[in-house]
Amino acid sequence: MDEVLVVGGGIGGLTLALELRRRNIACRVFEAAPDIKPVGVGVNLLPHSTKILAELGLEPALARAAVETAESHFYNRFGQLIYQEPLGRRGGLGWPQFSIHRADLQAALLERAGAVELGKQCTGFEQDAAGVTLRFADGSSARGAAAIGCDGIHSALRKQLFPQDGAPRYSGVNMWRGVTRWQPYLGGATMVRAGWLATGKMVIYPIRTYEDGTQLVNWVFEIETPQYQQWDWNRKARIEDFFAHVADWTFEWLDIPAMLRASDMVLEYPMVDKDPLARWTHGRVTLLGDAAHPMVPRGSNGAGQAILDARALAEELSQAAPPQALAAYEAKRLAPTSNVVLENRRNPPDAILREVYERTGDKPFARVDEVISQAELRDMSERYKRVAGYDRGALQPPQGTR
């Protein structure tokens, strides 16, 4: 087979390169950026994706760089515990859940994936019965057996395949993100979701641990708002833009206002996605990750679905020529990822917070069991895991490790 051309050197593109090279399938990776910079903040790698990364030999590197998330806690905006559950191996699955800085994850992937051709902004493609030719903004081109768009929500390949696709869909929720070096809270391995979108919601989890025992804590603030600016992963913002909504969130388990004031950086962007496509593949060209199925980041699942895409596509390319392999990949992954996109809109894990907010009228409770049962909360959590593909039925531990 001639080379597979991978457009985009992010998480999906690099994982695909690893998967292809593991199967002795030649590939070239093209990245629009002139250099690889440590951009972004935290990423959650759910067990369905860490299983794949472990099989690629990355688990030791991830374990050194990341925090193995042990449990998830849900609180109302008054700091009252609603629900908690163990995660990853602690939750009986065969693989861990890692919380990691995006730059650390990309560095681990780059170390194994091999060379990436930088400064190669793809502007379009041409294909025929024998192959695909990519065109780049610098006037160069590349020829291969197939082209895979791993270039994100603003994918050049997606735009050419679907010229009527339109702009991203705003969810009605704006987001601020940042990181703070802070003392461990709740044991140092807990993901917290607190509040609700109508009045302000926070997601907090550690992504690095330093030698002095402090941690780099990733935090996200989200709130419903009709106004937003153009989607941009790296647009700088200020704590003051939203601080009034959480100024009194000082709890026994964490002083959130103090943590926010000590933040190293703040980024702002609206939470957007796109409606699922009816198809991704046209002949020798297909899409992967956010280029195929951009989703609102409310289930910690965007990176994970891209990793699952990469595994499925590489498996198909190891068994058939590109047109047939790409069609088989689409048949395998289109429906599951469309379901995740829609579930992230309707009932992601933080829907637990919505239920309590609505049932209490945004007031403190005496006992959470008088508001909602633990069984109902557990069912809500497990439903999302089943849709996303990391429930216990899908991820039983390997034999001999239980």
C-alpha positions in Angstrom: 0.0 0.0 0.0 1.2 3.5 -0.8 1.5 6.0 2.1 -1.5 7.2 4.1 -1.6 11.0 4.3 -2.6 12.2 7.8 -3.7 15.9 7.9 -3.2 17.2 11.5 -0.7 16.4 14.2 -3.0 16.6 17.2 -4.1 13.7 19.4 -6.1 11.9 16.7 -3.5 12.3 14.0 -0.6 11.2 16.1 -2.5 8.2 17.5 -3.4 7.2 14.0 0.3 7.4 12.9 1.2 5.1 15.8 -1.5 2.7 14.9 -0.5 2.6 11.3 3.2 2.2 11.9 2.5 -0.6 14.4 0.9 -2.4 11.4 3.8 -1.5 9.1 1.6 0.8 7.1 3.6 3.8 5.8 2.2 7.3 6.6 3.1 10.9 6.6 1.7 13.4 9.1 1.2 17.1 8.1 0.7 19.8 10.7 -0.3 23.4 9.9 1.5 24.9 12.8 5.2 25.9 12.2 6.2 24.3 15.4 4.8 22.2 18.2 4.0 24.4 21.2 2.8 23.3 24.7 -0.7 24.8 24.2 -4.0 24.0 25.8 -4.8 22.8 29.3 -6.1 19.5 30.8 -7.4 16.4 29.0 -9.2 13.4 30.5 -8.3 10.1 29.0 -11.1 7.7 29.8 -10.4 4.0 30.2 -11.6 3.1 26.6 -8.8 5.3 25.3 -6.1 4.4 27.8 -6.6 0.8 26.9 -5.6 1.7 23.3 -2.7 3.9 24.4 -1.5 1.2 26.8 -1.5 -1.3 23.9 0.7 1.2 22.0 3.2 1.1 24.8 2.3 4.6 26.2 1.0 3.7 29.7 4.4 4.1 31.5 4.9 7.6 30.0 1.3 8.6 30.7 1.5 7.4 34.3 4.7 9.5 34.9 3.2 12.6 33.5 -0.5 12.4 34.5 -2.6 11.9 37.6 -4.5 8.6 37.7 -8.0 9.8 38.5 -9.4 7.7 41.3 -12.9 9.1 41.8 -15.5 11.6 40.7 -17.5 13.9 43.0 -20.6 15.9 42.2 -21.6 18.9 44.4 -24.2 21.7 44.3 -23.0 25.3 44.3 -23.3 25.3 48.1 -20.6 22.6 48.4 -22.9 19.8 49.4 -21.9 16.3 48.1 -24.5 14.8 45.7 -22.8 11.7 44.4 -19.4 10.1 44.2 -18.1 7.1 42.3 -14.7 5.4 41.7 -13.2 5.7 38.3 -10.9 3.6 36.1 -9.3 0.7 37.8 -10.7 1.9 41.1 -14.1 1.4 39.5 -13.5 -2.2 38.4 -12.4 -1.5 34.9 -9.3 -3.0 33.3 -7.6 0.3 32.5 -7.0 3.6 34.3 -8.4 7.0 33.8 -5.7 9.6 33.4 -6.0 13.4 33.7 -3.1 15.0 31.9 -1.9 18.3 30.4 -2.5 18.3 26.7 1.1 19.2 26.1 2.3 16.2 28.1 0.0 13.9 26.1 1.1 15.3 22.8 4.8 15.0 23.8 4.3 11.3 24.7 2.6 10.7 21.4 5.2 12.6 19.4 8.1 10.7 21.0 6.7 7.4 19.6 4.9 8.6 16.5 8.0 9.8 14.6 8.5 12.8 12.3 5.7 15.3 11.7 6.0 17.7 8.7 5.4 21.2 10.2 4.2 24.4 8.5 2.0 22.3 6.1 -1.4 24.0 6.1 -3.7 21.8 3.9 -5.9 23.8 1.6 -7.6 21.0 -0.3 -7.2 17.7 -2.2 -7.8 16.0 -5.5 -8.4 12.2 -5.9 -8.6 9.7 -8.6 -8.9 5.9 -8.9 -5.2 5.5 -8.0 -4.7 7.9 -5.1 -5.1 11.3 -3.4 -3.1 14.5 -3.8 -3.0 17.0 -1.0 -2.4 20.7 -1.7 -0.7 23.0 0.9 -0.6 26.7 1.4 3.1 26.9 0.7 2.5 25.6 -2.8 3.7 22.0 -2.2 1.7 18.8 -2.6 1.8 15.2 -1.4 0.5 12.1 -3.1 -0.7 9.0 -1.2 -3.1 6.1 -1.2 -5.6 7.8 1.2 -6.0 11.1 3.0 -7.3 11.3 6.6 -8.6 14.6 7.9 -7.5 14.9 11.6 -7.4 18.7 11.4 -10.2 19.6 13.9 -13.5 21.4 13.8 -12.3 23.8 11.1 -10.9 20.9 8.9 -10.0 21.9 5.4 -10.8 18.4 4.2 -14.3 18.6 5.8 -14.9 21.9 4.2 -14.2 20.5 0.7 -16.2 17.4 1.3 -19.1 19.3 2.8 -19.1 22.9 1.4 -22.6 23.5 2.9 -21.6 22.3 6.4 -21.8 25.8 8.0 -20.4 27.3 11.2 -20.1 25.4 14.5 -23.3 25.3 16.6 -23.2 27.3 19.8 -24.5 25.4 22.8 -25.6 28.5 24.7 -22.8 27.9 27.3 -19.6 29.9 27.5 -16.5 28.4 29.1 -13.3 29.7 30.8 -10.4 27.4 31.5 -7.2 27.6 33.3 -4.6 25.9 35.5 -3.3 26.7 39.0 -0.4 25.1 41.0 -2.1 24.2 44.2 -2.1 21.9 47.2 -3.9 18.5 46.7 -7.6 18.5 47.6 -9.8 15.4 48.3 -6.8 13.0 48.3 -5.2 14.5 45.1 -6.9 12.3 42.5 -10.5 13.5 42.4 -12.5 15.0 39.6 -15.0 17.5 40.9 -18.1 18.8 39.1 -20.0 21.5 41.1 -22.9 23.9 40.5 -25.0 24.1 37.3 -24.9 25.9 34.0 -27.8 28.3 34.9 -25.9 30.0 37.7 -22.3 28.7 37.1 -20.7 25.3 37.0 -17.1 24.2 37.7 -15.1 21.2 36.7 -11.8 20.7 38.6 -9.2 18.0 38.4 -5.4 17.7 38.9 -3.2 17.0 35.9 0.3 17.0 37.2 2.0 16.3 40.5 5.3 18.0 41.4 8.2 16.8 43.6 7.2 19.2 46.4 3.7 17.6 46.6 1.8 20.4 44.9 -0.3 19.7 41.8 -1.2 21.5 38.6 -5.0 21.8 38.9 -7.1 22.2 35.7 -10.3 24.1 36.2 -13.2 25.0 34.0 -16.0 27.5 34.6 -19.2 27.2 32.5 -22.3 29.4 32.4 -25.3 29.9 30.1 -25.0 33.1 28.2 -26.5 34.3 24.9 -23.3 36.1 23.8 -19.9 34.7 22.8 -16.9 35.4 20.7 -15.5 33.4 17.8 -14.4 29.9 18.9 -10.7 29.8 19.6 -8.9 27.3 21.8 -6.3 29.9 22.8 -8.0 33.2 23.3 -6.8 34.9 26.5 -9.3 36.0 29.1 -9.5 37.2 32.8 -10.7 35.7 36.0 -12.7 38.9 36.6 -14.9 38.0 33.6 -16.8 35.4 35.7 -15.4 35.6 39.2 -18.5 37.1 40.8 -20.4 33.8 40.1 -18.1 31.8 42.3 -16.7 34.4 44.8 -18.4 32.7 47.8 -17.4 29.1 46.8 -15.2 28.5 49.8 -15.7 24.9 50.9 -14.1 22.6 53.4 -12.6 20.5 50.6 -11.4 23.5 48.4 -11.1 27.3 48.5 -12.2 27.8 44.9 -11.9 31.6 44.8 -8.3 31.5 46.2 -7.4 28.8 43.7 -8.8 30.9 40.8 -6.9 34.0 41.9 -3.7 32.0 41.8 -4.3 30.8 38.2 -1.3 30.8 35.8 -3.5 31.4 32.8 -7.1 31.8 31.6 -8.6 30.9 28.3 -12.1 31.6 27.0 -14.2 30.1 24.3 -17.8 29.1 23.7 -18.8 25.4 23.9 -19.7 24.4 20.3 -20.3 21.3 18.3 -21.8 20.3 14.9 -24.7 18.1 14.0 -23.6 14.6 13.1 -22.9 14.0 9.4 -24.6 11.3 7.4 -21.2 10.2 6.1 -17.5 11.0 6.4 -15.9 9.1 3.6 -15.7 10.0 -0.1 -13.5 7.4 -2.0 -10.0 7.7 -0.6 -10.7 10.6 1.8 -12.2 10.4 5.3 -12.4 12.3 8.6 -11.4 11.5 12.1 -11.8 13.0 15.6 -13.1 16.6 15.8 -13.0 16.9 12.0 -15.6 14.1 11.8 -17.7 14.6 14.9 -16.9 17.7 17.0 -18.7 17.5 20.3 -19.3 19.9 23.2 -16.7 19.1 25.9 -19.2 17.9 28.6 -18.3 14.3 28.8 -14.4 14.3 28.9 -14.7 12.3 25.7 -13.5 14.3 22.6 -9.9 13.0 22.7 -11.1 9.5 23.6 -13.3 9.2 20.6 -10.5 10.4 18.3 -8.3 7.7 19.8 -11.0 5.0 19.2 -11.4 6.3 15.6 -7.6 5.9 15.0 -7.7 2.3 16.2 -10.7 1.4 14.1 -9.3 3.0 10.9 -5.9 1.4 11.3 -7.5 -2.0 11.8 -9.5 -1.6 8.6 -6.5 -0.4 6.6 -4.6 -3.4 7.6 -7.2 -5.6 6.1 -8.3 -3.9 2.9 -7.4 -1.2 0.3 -8.2 2.4 1.2 -11.6 2.8 -0.5 -13.0 -0.3 1.1 -11.2 0.2 4.4 -12.3 3.8 4.8 -15.9 2.8 4.1 -15.7 0.0 6.7 -14.2 2.4 9.2 -17.1 4.8 8.7 -19.6 2.0 9.1 -18.0 1.0 12.4 -17.6 4.4 13.9 -20.2 6.8 12.5 -23.2 5.7 14.6 -21.3 5.4 18.0 -19.7 8.8 17.7 -23.0 10.4 16.5 -24.6 9.0 19.7 -21.9 10.5 21.9 -22.4 14.0 20.2 -26.1 13.9 20.9 -25.7 12.5 24.4 -23.2 15.3 25.2 -26.0 17.7 24.4 -28.8 15.8 26.3 -27.4 13.9 29.2 -23.7 14.0 29.8 -22.3 13.1 33.3 -23.1 16.6 34.6 -26.8 16.0 34.0 -26.7 14.8 37.6 -26.2 18.4 38.6 -29.0 19.5 36.5 -31.4 17.1 38.1 -30.6 18.3 41.6 -30.6 21.9 40.6 -34.1 21.5 39.1 -35.5 19.4 41.9 -34.3 21.6 44.7 -35.0 24.9 43.0 -31.3 25.8 43.4 -31.5 25.6 47.2 -29.4 23.6 49.7 -30.8 20.3 50.8 -31.0 18.6 54.2 -30.3 15.1 52.8 -29.6 14.4 49.1 -31.5 11.1 49.3 -34.7 13.2 49.9 -34.1 14.8 46.6 -32.9 12.0 44.4 -31.8 8.4 45.2 -28.3 7.1 44.8 -29.7 4.4 42.5 -31.1 7.0 40.1 -27.8 8.9 40.2 -25.8 5.8 39.5 -28.1 4.9 36.6 -27.6 8.3 35.0 -23.8 7.9 35.2 -23.9 4.4 33.9 -26.0 5.4 30.9 -23.4 7.8 29.7 -20.7 5.3 30.1 -22.6 2.8 28.0 -23.2 5.3 25.2 -19.6 6.4 25.2 -18.2 2.8 25.4 -16.4 2.6 28.7 -18.9 0.8 31.0 -17.9 -2.4 32.8 -19.4 -4.6 30.2 -17.2 -3.1 27.5 -14.0 -2.8 29.6 -13.6 -5.9 31.7 -10.1 -6.3 33.2 -7.8 -8.7 31.4 -7.8 -12.2 32.7 -5.5 -12.7 35.7 -5.7 -9.0 36.8 -9.0 -8.9 38.6 
